[in-house]
Amino acid sequence: MQSSDDANQPAASGGGSEPLSNSGEAPRVVLAAVDTSPAAERVVAMAARFARAFPEASLHLLHVVRFSRMDRGHAGLAGLGSHVVDEAKDHLEFHRRQAMRQCRNPVTAHFAMGNPTNEILRFCSELRVELLVIATHDHSGFERLLLGSVAETLMRKAPCTVTIVRQAIHGRAT
């Protein structure tokens, strides 16, 4: 006789006849925040992997060019340089194409200028993001004091689940 605990256990690999399915908690909107660092490719790959697991999900990529009030006060957008904006948009388009090669889900690219943390949070709210995928650059000491930690702030303030992708560990294949 089979106990009730055994009846609730999943069938052994290859032994069950029922297909596996995702729970009702599947994310429908995944947002990957990318920048121009090498970590961006890992963020896109991880976000595409999540989206691929949930065929009903849409994948959004967001690239934010840091642009502060001080920039506006001095030379404005012209001071930032249109070449910087063009390069950032080209970079975003490259990542959109990469994501489309890695999953069949709808992929949309978004470009913004401003404070990266604020813009990412704004997009999370506007798109009703359920999963945010970001990188950490592992700054420490003075760099972290000067730049702050976007990943840490987003982890605390984002209205959704946050997955943080670390840089590749030295000496290990990616």
Secondary structure, DSSP 8 states (H G I E B T S, - for coil): ---HHHHTS---TTT--S-----TT--SEEEEEE-SSTHHHHHHHHHHHHHHH-TT-EEEEEEEEE--HHHHHTTHHHHH-HHHHHHHHHHHHHHHHHHHHH-SS-EEEEEEEE-HHHHHHHHHHHHT-SEEEEE-----HHHHHHH--HHHHHHHH-SSEEEEE----TTS--
